[in-house]
């Protein structure tokens, strides 16, 4: 195989996988990983690394894989990332590290994400211990939320010797990794739980079923002797279109639909979690969450339509997710916008009324603004509608914490180091930016950990 062609990776057959919740991508074998790693030309000034939000030494870990030193590759990853097995699966590498790979100018970029996944999986499967903490420095810090931002911040501080406690609202740690991303993209029992266990091995304590703002407040956390607090509570408040019929039975937010399925295991017959899928499902939206909801509904037996008001070119979802969704038989209704959810006499969804759209001039996001085509209204029959229009932060923490500024979108205001308007309180991830990617949240958690360390040291000097 030539230097400019990526080593193929095995996947489940689309017509088999769209009936199960097992992982789609099967990962590289040792031989395939070595072959792909050897494609890396080990640039003296690698362009890939600056495009990684957590600054992983990408040539470093890939060189170890190329030489067959898989444990060393995993150790390099552990120095920079608390979630390498997760990032190797769900990061949008194609628009980050891989987008600037020099080989991509003439052919295929190195499969950095797939190699990251390989090294992390190999370490887990072979019982390799990664990462270690310094001796205790006697300082206590609190983390609110155990999603990507919180876990990363906690891991970084634990490595520096801090006594770290995470407060998690749900009954299982992991945040969006356990409630939002489906099994077929991110296995929970093997991958996510192992990453959380690695965190605990660094000495991090996790208290579940603690809703900050109800169970305990930020002020009370400080009263318990914590010297700094990081808020990584995510963005779990779903948005709706505010069109007629959205309150009908059979209309879900993507958040609720995915939480029932992923965290509460509705797809497993031995669990009693109720979930209504119906025969025909419309998923409104075009992001990664919309693809997750659509592909989940397909696996639960429905005929699924993705309804999106722009063209495929503007879909915000990863190209890989759209490709997989199409392979699995999901139908895309593009340049289409719902204007009403139609109901029957018993208050259940029976259809969706939509209009056709065309693209006009670019809007503030740089994408061409969709506009209605007059007289193009049409209806189609569905019995479930899943709204996947983005999420915003829940205002519970900000509304119960004095001196914590938020913006018009209820996002916590923080500087580039995560410092908020209140001394000793830091924040990052979706709670600050609104819904974004796992790796950007991790980058924010990492930056905040450094700032918290500096804050506590300066306060105690």
Backbone torsions as a table, in degrees:
resi	resn	phi	psi	omega
1	UNK	NA	134.9	-175.7
2	UNK	-78.1	167.5	-174.0
3	UNK	-61.7	-24.7	-172.6
4	UNK	-99.2	6.8	-179.3
5	UNK	-115.6	124.8	-178.5
6	UNK	-68.1	142.1	175.4
7	UNK	-67.5	122.7	-178.6
8	UNK	-61.6	153.4	179.7
9	UNK	-124.9	139.2	-175.0
10	UNK	-74.3	142.3	175.2
11	UNK	-134.4	156.0	171.8
12	UNK	-62.9	147.1	174.8
13	UNK	-60.8	134.1	-176.0
14	UNK	-56.3	-37.8	-177.2
15	UNK	-80.7	-7.2	172.5
16	UNK	-94.9	-48.1	-173.4
17	UNK	-68.6	-24.7	-179.1
18	UNK	-75.4	6.8	173.5
19	UNK	-117.7	1.5	179.9
20	UNK	-136.7	170.6	-178.5
21	UNK	-111.2	19.6	176.9
22	UNK	-78.4	159.1	-173.3
23	UNK	-61.4	136.6	-178.3
24	UNK	-69.6	-53.8	-178.3
25	UNK	-85.2	130.6	-174.5
26	UNK	-93.7	-7.3	175.8
27	UNK	83.9	163.7	178.0
28	UNK	-78.3	147.4	165.7
29	UNK	-78.3	172.1	178.7
30	UNK	-59.7	-43.6	-178.5
31	UNK	-64.6	-42.9	179.7
32	UNK	-65.1	-39.9	-179.7
33	UNK	-64.1	-42.9	178.6
34	UNK	-62.4	-45.2	180.0
35	UNK	-59.3	-44.2	-179.4
36	UNK	-69.8	-40.3	-179.0
37	UNK	-63.8	-32.8	-179.5
38	UNK	-69.0	-14.9	175.9
39	UNK	-70.2	-26.2	-178.6
40	UNK	-64.2	127.8	-175.9
41	UNK	-92.3	7.3	174.1
42	UNK	53.6	58.2	-179.3
43	UNK	-53.8	140.7	176.4
44	UNK	-64.7	-39.7	175.1
45	UNK	-118.9	85.7	-174.9
46	UNK	-67.5	129.1	177.6
47	UNK	-79.7	-19.8	-176.8
48	UNK	-68.0	-40.0	-170.8
49	UNK	-64.1	-44.6	179.5
50	UNK	-62.3	-19.6	-179.5
51	UNK	-89.5	3.8	175.8
52	UNK	-95.4	120.9	-177.6
53	UNK	-61.0	-18.6	176.6
54	UNK	-112.5	12.0	171.6
55	UNK	55.9	40.7	178.0
56	UNK	-59.4	141.4	172.7
57	UNK	-74.7	84.3	-172.5
58	UNK	-67.0	-50.3	177.8
59	UNK	-60.1	-33.1	-178.3
60	UNK	-63.4	-49.9	-177.5
61	UNK	-72.4	-32.2	179.7
62	UNK	-68.6	-37.1	177.9
63	UNK	-59.7	-42.0	178.1
64	UNK	-62.3	-41.0	178.6
65	UNK	-63.7	-44.4	-179.8
66	UNK	-58.0	-31.6	180.0
67	UNK	-90.7	2.0	179.1
68	UNK	80.7	10.8	-179.9
69	UNK	-94.4	73.7	-170.9
70	UNK	-69.3	-36.4	179.7
71	UNK	-64.2	-41.1	179.0
72	UNK	-65.1	-37.5	177.3
73	UNK	-60.6	-42.5	179.5
74	UNK	-65.6	-36.2	179.0
75	UNK	-66.3	-39.3	177.3
76	UNK	-61.7	-46.3	179.0
77	UNK	-59.4	-41.4	-177.0
78	UNK	-64.3	-26.1	178.0
79	UNK	-65.1	-28.7	-172.4
80	UNK	-112.4	-25.6	-171.5
81	UNK	-133.7	134.0	175.9
82	UNK	-83.6	-10.9	-172.2
83	UNK	-137.1	53.9	-175.8
84	UNK	-64.8	-36.9	-179.7
85	UNK	-69.7	-28.3	176.3
86	UNK	-74.8	-51.0	-176.8
87	UNK	-61.8	-36.9	178.2
88	UNK	-60.9	-19.4	-179.4
89	UNK	-100.7	-40.5	-168.6
90	UNK	-115.1	-5.2	179.5
91	UNK	-70.7	144.0	174.7
92	UNK	-82.5	66.8	-175.4
93	UNK	-58.0	-29.8	-175.4
94	UNK	-63.7	-20.8	176.8
95	UNK	-111.0	5.1	178.4
96	UNK	-120.3	-110.5	-173.0
97	UNK	-57.0	-44.9	-174.6
98	UNK	-70.6	-23.4	-177.2
99	UNK	-67.3	-21.4	-178.6
100	UNK	-111.0	8.1	176.0
101	UNK	-62.2	130.7	-174.8
102	UNK	-61.4	-31.7	180.0
103	UNK	-66.4	-24.4	-178.8
104	UNK	-67.5	-14.5	179.1
105	UNK	-72.5	-26.8	-177.8
106	UNK	-117.9	-10.4	-177.8
107	UNK	-167.8	-134.0	-178.4
108	UNK	-90.1	134.0	171.8
109	UNK	-63.7	155.7	173.8
110	UNK	-60.9	140.2	-178.5
111	UNK	-77.6	69.7	-173.9
112	UNK	-59.4	-45.9	-178.6
113	UNK	-62.4	-43.1	-178.7
114	UNK	-67.7	-32.8	177.2
115	UNK	-72.7	-37.1	175.8
116	UNK	-61.1	-46.8	177.2
117	UNK	-58.2	-45.0	-178.6
118	UNK	-57.8	-50.0	-176.5
119	UNK	-62.9	-42.8	-179.5
120	UNK	-67.1	-41.9	179.0
121	UNK	-65.2	-40.6	-179.2
122	UNK	-62.0	-43.2	179.4
123	UNK	-61.7	-43.3	179.6
124	UNK	-64.2	-47.6	-175.9
125	UNK	-68.0	-22.4	-178.8
126	UNK	-107.5	11.6	174.1
127	UNK	65.7	31.3	-179.0
128	UNK	-82.4	126.7	176.6
129	UNK	-80.9	127.2	-179.3
130	UNK	-122.1	142.9	176.6
131	UNK	75.9	142.0	176.0
132	UNK	-146.0	153.5	-176.5
133	UNK	-100.8	149.7	173.2
134	UNK	-73.8	170.7	176.5
135	UNK	-61.8	152.3	-177.8
136	UNK	-56.8	136.1	177.3
137	UNK	-100.3	0.7	175.1
138	UNK	82.6	5.5	-178.8
139	UNK	-106.6	138.5	-178.6
140	UNK	-104.8	133.6	174.8
141	UNK	-130.6	151.0	-179.7
142	UNK	-116.7	142.7	177.2
143	UNK	-121.6	129.9	178.0
144	UNK	-103.7	112.2	-179.2
145	UNK	102.4	135.0	-177.7
146	UNK	-114.3	30.9	172.2
147	UNK	-81.0	-167.0	-175.1
148	UNK	-56.3	-41.3	-179.5
149	UNK	-67.1	-48.6	-178.3
150	UNK	-63.9	-44.1	-179.3
151	UNK	-63.5	-42.4	-179.6
152	UNK	-65.7	-46.7	179.2
153	UNK	-60.0	-44.5	179.7
154	UNK	-61.6	-44.1	-178.6
155	UNK	-63.9	-43.6	-179.7
156	UNK	-62.5	-42.9	-178.4
157	UNK	-72.0	-36.7	177.9
158	UNK	-62.8	-40.1	179.0
159	UNK	-61.3	-28.4	179.9
160	UNK	-87.3	4.8	175.2
161	UNK	95.7	8.2	179.1
162	UNK	-76.6	150.5	172.1
163	UNK	-87.2	106.4	-170.2
164	UNK	-111.1	130.3	173.1
165	UNK	-123.0	129.2	175.2
166	UNK	-100.7	132.3	173.1
167	UNK	-104.6	117.8	-176.4
168	UNK	-117.6	130.7	-176.7
169	UNK	-70.6	-35.5	-177.1
170	UNK	-84.0	174.8	-177.2
171	UNK	-83.8	-8.3	176.8
172	UNK	-131.1	139.6	176.9
173	UNK	-76.2	157.8	177.4
174	UNK	131.4	-18.5	178.1
175	UNK	57.6	-135.5	-176.1
176	UNK	-60.4	-22.5	179.6
177	UNK	-65.5	-29.6	179.2
178	UNK	-100.8	-30.9	-177.2
179	UNK	-97.7	-22.9	-170.9
180	UNK	-103.1	-40.2	-172.1
181	UNK	-95.6	126.5	-175.0
182	UNK	-67.5	159.4	178.5
183	UNK	-53.9	-40.0	-173.6
184	UNK	-69.7	-13.6	173.1
185	UNK	-104.0	-30.4	-174.0
186	UNK	-148.8	95.5	-179.2
187	UNK	-63.6	132.0	-174.0
188	UNK	-80.1	-50.9	-173.3
189	UNK	-61.0	-44.6	-176.5
190	UNK	-84.2	-60.2	-169.2
191	UNK	-76.6	-58.8	-172.2
192	UNK	-66.0	-47.0	-178.0
193	UNK	-61.4	-34.9	179.0
194	UNK	-66.7	-40.7	178.5
195	UNK	-64.0	-38.7	177.9
196	UNK	-67.1	-38.9	177.5
197	UNK	-62.9	-38.9	177.1
198	UNK	-60.6	-36.1	177.7
199	UNK	-64.8	-44.6	179.8
200	UNK	-63.9	-33.2	178.6
201	UNK	-65.2	-23.0	175.8
202	UNK	-80.7	-2.7	178.1
203	UNK	100.9	2.6	-178.9
204	UNK	-71.2	131.9	176.9
205	UNK	-98.5	139.7	-179.5
206	UNK	-123.7	120.8	175.9
207	UNK	-107.1	113.9	-179.3
208	UNK	-90.3	171.3	-179.4
209	UNK	57.4	33.6	177.0
210	UNK	-116.0	110.1	-179.3
211	UNK	-98.2	103.6	-178.8
212	UNK	-69.3	127.8	-172.0
213	UNK	109.1	-18.4	175.7
214	UNK	-126.1	-63.4	179.8
215	UNK	-64.6	-41.7	-179.1
216	UNK	-152.8	151.2	178.1
217	UNK	-104.1	167.2	176.1
218	UNK	-60.9	-40.0	178.3
219	UNK	-59.5	-42.6	-179.6
220	UNK	-68.4	-30.8	175.9
221	UNK	-62.6	-45.3	177.3
222	UNK	-62.7	-38.4	-179.9
223	UNK	-63.4	-24.4	179.0
224	UNK	-83.6	7.7	173.0
225	UNK	98.7	5.3	176.4
226	UNK	-77.5	136.7	-174.0
227	UNK	-93.1	-19.8	177.1
228	UNK	-152.8	152.8	-178.9
229	UNK	-129.1	134.9	172.8
230	UNK	-111.7	127.0	178.5
231	UNK	-100.2	111.8	177.5
232	UNK	-127.9	51.7	-170.4
233	UNK	-84.7	1.3	173.2
234	UNK	74.3	-167.7	-180.0
235	UNK	-133.4	89.7	-174.1
236	UNK	-106.5	9.2	-176.7
237	UNK	-95.5	111.3	-172.7
238	UNK	-73.9	151.6	176.0
239	UNK	-101.8	149.9	177.0
240	UNK	-125.4	171.1	-176.6
241	UNK	-85.9	-18.5	-174.4
242	UNK	59.4	47.1	175.3
243	UNK	-108.6	159.9	178.8
244	UNK	-57.6	141.3	175.0
245	UNK	89.6	0.3	-177.9
246	UNK	-69.2	-15.6	179.4
247	UNK	-93.6	8.3	179.0
248	UNK	-70.4	154.0	172.5
249	UNK	-65.2	133.9	-178.0
250	UNK	102.9	1.1	172.7
251	UNK	-102.1	123.0	179.0
252	UNK	-117.1	156.3	158.2
253	UNK	-83.8	151.6	177.2
254	UNK	-60.0	-34.3	178.8
255	UNK	-58.2	-49.2	-178.9
256	UNK	-65.3	-45.9	-177.9
257	UNK	-58.6	-46.3	-178.2
258	UNK	-72.3	-37.3	178.6
259	UNK	-62.3	-44.0	177.8
260	UNK	-58.9	-39.2	-175.3
261	UNK	-82.1	-44.0	-172.7
262	UNK	-83.5	-53.3	-177.4
263	UNK	-79.0	-39.5	-173.4
264	UNK	-102.2	7.9	168.6
265	UNK	55.2	41.3	-179.8
266	UNK	-61.1	-23.5	-178.0
267	UNK	-75.6	-11.9	-180.0
268	UNK	-96.1	126.0	-176.2
269	UNK	-60.7	-25.6	-178.3
270	UNK	-77.4	-6.9	176.2
271	UNK	-99.5	145.8	-177.3
272	UNK	-94.8	10.2	-178.2
273	UNK	-62.8	121.7	179.0
274	UNK	-76.2	139.5	174.0
275	UNK	-150.9	130.1	179.0
276	UNK	-103.0	123.2	179.8
277	UNK	-107.6	-44.2	-179.0
278	UNK	80.6	-176.6	-177.3
279	UNK	-87.8	-40.5	-178.0
280	UNK	-128.8	127.3	-175.0
281	UNK	-120.5	134.0	170.8
282	UNK	-108.7	124.4	174.5
283	UNK	-104.9	119.4	-176.3
284	UNK	-97.3	115.8	-178.4
285	UNK	135.3	168.8	-175.6
286	UNK	-137.0	15.4	-179.6
287	UNK	-89.9	-174.7	179.3
288	UNK	-60.5	-36.5	-179.8
289	UNK	-66.1	-38.0	176.3
290	UNK	-62.3	-41.6	177.9
291	UNK	-64.2	-41.0	178.7
292	UNK	-61.5	-44.2	-179.3
293	UNK	-66.2	-42.8	-178.8
294	UNK	-64.3	-45.1	-177.5
295	UNK	-70.7	-29.7	175.1
296	UNK	-68.7	-47.0	179.5
297	UNK	-60.1	-38.1	177.7
298	UNK	-60.6	-43.5	-179.3
299	UNK	-68.5	-23.6	177.6
300	UNK	-86.6	4.9	170.1
301	UNK	105.4	4.8	-175.7
302	UNK	-92.6	159.0	165.1
303	UNK	-85.7	128.5	-167.7
304	UNK	-123.7	134.5	176.2
305	UNK	-117.8	133.5	169.5
306	UNK	-98.9	120.4	-177.2
307	UNK	-105.8	116.9	-174.1
308	UNK	-138.4	138.9	-169.4
309	UNK	-85.6	-7.2	176.0
310	UNK	-113.1	-166.5	179.6
311	UNK	-93.2	174.9	179.7
312	UNK	-60.1	-34.1	-179.2
313	UNK	-59.1	-32.5	-177.8
314	UNK	-91.6	-3.2	-179.7
315	UNK	-55.2	126.5	179.8
316	UNK	-76.8	-13.9	-179.4
317	UNK	-66.1	156.0	175.0
318	UNK	-59.5	142.9	178.8
319	UNK	-56.4	-40.1	-179.7
320	UNK	-61.7	-39.2	-179.2
321	UNK	-68.6	-41.1	178.3
322	UNK	-64.6	-43.2	178.8
323	UNK	-59.4	-46.9	179.9
324	UNK	-63.9	-41.2	-180.0
325	UNK	-61.3	-44.6	179.3
326	UNK	-63.1	-44.0	178.7
327	UNK	-57.3	-34.7	-175.6
328	UNK	-83.5	1.2	173.6
329	UNK	95.2	16.7	178.1
330	UNK	-81.5	136.4	-175.2
331	UNK	-96.4	130.6	-179.1
332	UNK	-102.0	118.6	173.8
333	UNK	-101.1	92.4	-175.3
334	UNK	-92.6	165.8	-175.0
335	UNK	47.8	45.6	-176.3
336	UNK	-136.9	133.8	-178.5
337	UNK	-132.5	126.4	177.9
338	UNK	-69.0	142.4	174.5
339	UNK	-121.6	-12.2	177.8
340	UNK	-163.7	138.8	170.1
341	UNK	-93.5	126.0	-175.9
342	UNK	-94.4	138.9	-177.5
343	UNK	-124.0	160.0	175.8
344	UNK	-91.7	-175.2	-175.6
345	UNK	-67.9	-16.0	-179.6
346	UNK	-98.5	6.5	176.9
347	UNK	83.9	19.0	178.4
348	UNK	-106.7	150.8	178.1
349	UNK	-60.6	135.9	173.5
350	UNK	-128.5	-10.7	179.7
351	UNK	-176.5	178.4	-179.5
352	UNK	-133.6	127.7	176.0
353	UNK	-97.2	126.9	-174.0
354	UNK	-131.4	167.9	169.9
355	UNK	-126.5	151.0	174.0
356	UNK	-80.1	148.8	-177.0
357	UNK	-121.0	160.7	169.0
358	UNK	-133.6	159.3	-176.6
359	UNK	-95.3	132.0	177.8
360	UNK	-104.6	-139.7	-178.7
361	UNK	-75.2	157.2	178.2
362	UNK	-62.3	144.7	175.8
363	UNK	-98.4	-165.6	-175.6
364	UNK	-63.1	-22.6	179.7
365	UNK	-82.9	-6.3	-178.4
366	UNK	90.2	-8.4	177.8
367	UNK	-92.0	148.8	-179.7
368	UNK	-65.2	134.0	-175.5
369	UNK	-76.0	129.0	178.4
370	UNK	-78.9	143.8	175.5
371	UNK	-136.7	150.5	-176.1
372	UNK	-67.8	145.2	170.7
373	UNK	-94.9	119.2	-176.3
374	UNK	-58.0	136.2	175.7
375	UNK	74.4	16.1	-175.8
376	UNK	-100.1	14.4	-177.0
377	UNK	-60.8	142.2	173.6
378	UNK	-152.2	163.4	179.7
379	UNK	-123.2	145.9	168.2
380	UNK	-139.7	153.9	-170.4
381	UNK	-81.9	122.5	170.6
382	UNK	-143.4	156.8	175.8
383	UNK	-117.6	0.7	173.8
384	UNK	-142.1	137.8	175.9
385	UNK	-125.7	127.9	178.8
386	UNK	-114.6	116.1	-179.6
387	UNK	-87.9	116.9	179.5
388	UNK	-123.9	75.1	-171.0
389	UNK	-113.8	17.2	-178.1
390	UNK	99.0	171.4	-178.1
391	UNK	-138.8	162.7	175.1
392	UNK	-131.7	163.3	-179.4
393	UNK	-66.3	143.4	172.5
394	UNK	-70.3	130.5	-174.9
395	UNK	-78.9	6.2	-173.8
396	UNK	-58.1	-47.6	-177.3
397	UNK	-67.9	-47.8	-177.1
398	UNK	-64.4	-33.6	-177.5
399	UNK	-78.3	-12.8	179.4
400	UNK	-112.0	11.1	-178.9
401	UNK	-124.0	112.7	179.8
402	UNK	-64.7	140.8	172.9
403	UNK	78.7	14.4	-178.6
404	UNK	-106.6	108.6	-176.5
405	UNK	-78.4	141.9	172.9
406	UNK	-127.7	160.8	178.3
407	UNK	-95.3	-170.5	-177.1
408	UNK	-63.5	-21.7	-179.8
409	UNK	-95.4	11.2	-179.3
410	UNK	69.0	14.5	175.5
411	UNK	-81.4	141.3	177.9
412	UNK	-68.2	134.6	179.9
413	UNK	-84.4	123.1	179.4
414	UNK	-143.1	151.4	177.9
415	UNK	-83.2	-173.6	-174.5
416	UNK	-65.4	-15.6	176.9
417	UNK	-98.2	3.4	179.6
418	UNK	87.6	-0.1	-179.7
419	UNK	-70.7	127.1	178.1
420	UNK	-93.1	-174.4	179.8
421	UNK	-72.3	-9.8	179.5
422	UNK	-108.5	130.9	-178.4
423	UNK	-59.0	135.4	176.6
424	UNK	82.6	-5.8	179.1
425	UNK	-110.0	124.3	179.6
426	UNK	-118.5	160.0	-179.6
427	UNK	-152.8	156.4	179.1
428	UNK	-169.4	171.2	-179.3
429	UNK	80.2	-153.8	-173.6
430	UNK	-63.5	-23.8	177.7
431	UNK	-64.5	-21.9	-179.7
432	UNK	-103.4	-43.3	-173.1
433	UNK	-93.6	-14.5	-163.6
434	UNK	81.7	177.0	-173.7
435	UNK	-56.5	124.6	178.5
436	UNK	-144.0	-154.7	-174.6
437	UNK	-95.2	162.4	178.1
438	UNK	-57.9	-47.2	-173.7
439	UNK	-69.7	-33.8	176.6
440	UNK	-66.9	-37.7	175.4
441	UNK	-63.3	-40.5	178.4
442	UNK	-63.3	-41.8	177.9
443	UNK	-59.9	-40.9	178.9
444	UNK	-66.2	-39.9	178.0
445	UNK	-63.4	-38.6	179.9
446	UNK	-68.2	-45.1	178.9
447	UNK	-62.7	-41.3	-179.4
448	UNK	-65.8	-38.0	179.4
449	UNK	-60.3	-42.6	178.7
450	UNK	-62.9	-43.7	-179.6
451	UNK	-66.7	-37.1	178.5
452	UNK	-66.2	-41.0	177.8
453	UNK	-60.4	-46.2	179.2
454	UNK	-65.2	-39.1	-179.8
455	UNK	-62.1	-47.7	-176.9
456	UNK	-68.0	-39.6	178.8
457	UNK	-65.0	-41.9	-179.1
458	UNK	-67.8	-33.3	-178.3
459	UNK	-71.7	-28.2	-174.8
460	UNK	-100.6	2.4	178.2
461	UNK	-83.5	NA	NA
